[in-house]
Amino acid sequence: QLQLQESGSGLVKPSQTLSLTCAVSGGSISSGGYSWSWIRQPPGKGLEWIGYIYHSGSTYYNPSLKSRVTISVDRSKNQFSLKLSSVTAADTAVYYCARETYGDYAFFDYWGQGTLVTVSS
Amino acid sequence: DIQMTQSPSSLSASVGDRVTITCRASQSISSYLNWYQQKPGKAPKLLIYAASSLQSGVPSRFSGSGSGTDFTLTISSLQPEDFATYYCQQSYSTLLTFGQGTRLEIK
């Protein structure tokens, strides 16, 4: 059974960089047919897709965040990471990592439990 | 961006009721539409993919239909564990987007 687990700082100061890691167990992050995403949810609000990295290492980011986002993969540790720079209070949210299975169709079939990141001085 | 609009935003229903939630895309997305269920404090859970395919392990009382711009999620007979928030999501565009959610509450 695939499992994803987010980790990282739960409190980030304004203008600093948010850093999170998603550890994947029960499967290889290098397997074809999958991409690995970050999705966030501000308190009491809906879901916003941040971006993904393919098993090949190529990335795609939400244009609304693109200038501040970097997603990278560490195959040796079977994990992928998110960095979001120049954060403000608007970046306060629960951050989820998720696997997207793609083929004829694409969907998020495995999710981490989420981690709350608060931006505050 | 492809905008996803769900209706209603909230819904009150009773155990045993048949419930339908609608999702409309701002442009045609063929059948590239997924549905998720989210309970408080939990991650979303995939229910339906490709508009009408039931994810493994999801009860058969959940069903999805539609194509193009208009989609529906139907719960045939509400169970107590179904009270949650439901989101649609399109995977037609590289920029993935979600609907704003429909909160299903107990009447």
Contacts between the chains, C-beta under 8 A, distances in Angstrom:
chain1	res1	chain2	res2	distance
A	37	B	96	7.8
A	46	B	87	6.9
A	46	B	98	5.9
A	46	B	99	7.4
A	46	B	100	4.9
A	46	B	101	5.0
A	47	B	44	6.9
A	47	B	87	6.0
A	47	B	89	7.6
A	47	B	98	4.4
A	47	B	101	7.8
A	48	B	98	7.4
A	49	B	95	7.6
A	49	B	96	4.2
A	49	B	97	6.9
A	49	B	98	7.1
A	60	B	94	5.8
A	62	B	95	6.4
A	63	B	95	6.8
A	96	B	43	5.7
A	96	B	44	7.8
A	98	B	43	7.8
A	100	B	91	7.9
A	102	B	91	7.8
A	104	B	50	7.4
A	105	B	31	7.2
A	105	B	32	6.2
A	105	B	49	5.8
A	105	B	50	4.1
A	105	B	53	7.8
A	105	B	91	6.5
A	106	B	32	7.4
A	106	B	91	4.1
A	107	B	34	4.5
A	107	B	46	5.8
A	107	B	49	4.0
A	107	B	50	7.6
A	107	B	55	7.9
A	107	B	89	7.8
A	107	B	91	6.5
A	108	B	34	7.4
A	108	B	36	7.4
A	108	B	44	7.3
A	108	B	46	6.2
A	108	B	89	7.5
A	109	B	46	5.2
A	109	B	49	7.9
A	109	B	55	7.1
A	111	B	43	3.8
A	111	B	44	6.2
A	111	B	45	7.6
A	112	B	43	6.6
A	113	B	42	7.5
A	113	B	43	5.8
A	114	B	43	5.5
